[in-house]
Amino acid sequence: MLKELEEISMECWREFSLKGYARVDFRIDREGRPWVLEINSNPCITPGGSGFINSALQGGLDFKAVIERIISEV
């Protein structure tokens, strides 16, 4: 499932010409099918209180690394 969500996220990234950082929110239905709920091109990035940063932490990036990566893309 994670691989499928990554692929859908990247497809959204390309289709909407996203730049910098963004968040794609999903819901999974009872049959296990993922649905894109929304694409947020400017998600909250406050430390400790945002889904975007929490996802990055789970992916192995700390807050500083996330901010440095965003800045390096500018």
N, C-alpha and C positions, 0 to 999 in steps of 0.2 A: 504494500500500500504506500509506503514512504516513497519508493521509487516513482510510482505513478503520480503522486502529489508533486514531486520535484519536477517531473516532466511537464505536468500541466502548468506549474508555476513558470517554468522557462518559456513555455508556449505563450502564456499571458505576457511575459516580459517582452518577447519579440513582437507579438501582435499589437501591443499598445506602445511600442517604442519607449519603454521605461528606461530611465537613466538614474544613476546614483544608488538609491535604495528604495524599496517598496515592500509591501506586505500583501500576500494573497490569502484571503480567508476562505476556508472550506467548511462544508458540512458533509457528513457521510450519511447516506440514507440507510434504511433497514436492510436493503439488499447489498450494502457495502459499496455503493457507487458514490464517488466524490462529486460534489457540486461546488462551483465557485460561487461564493456568497458575495464577495466584493474584492476589488483591487484598490488598495490604499497607497497612493503614490507619495504620501507624506505622513507615514505613521509616527506616532509618539515615540521618542527615543530617550525618555527620562530613565535614569538608572534605577533599577529595582521595581519600576512600576509599569513597565510597558511589555506587551506581548512580543513586540519586535525584539527588544533587548533580551527578554527571557528566552526566546527562540535562539538567538545568537549564542547565548550562554550554553544552551543545550548542545549547540553545534561546536562548542569548544572555543568560542571567542569571548574575551572579556570586554567590558564596556569600552575601555581605552582602544582596544584593537578595532572595535566596530567603528568608533568615531574616526580613527586614523584611516580606515579603509574608505569611509564616506568622503573624507577630505581629499584623499589621494585621487578620487575619481573626478574631482572638480577641475 
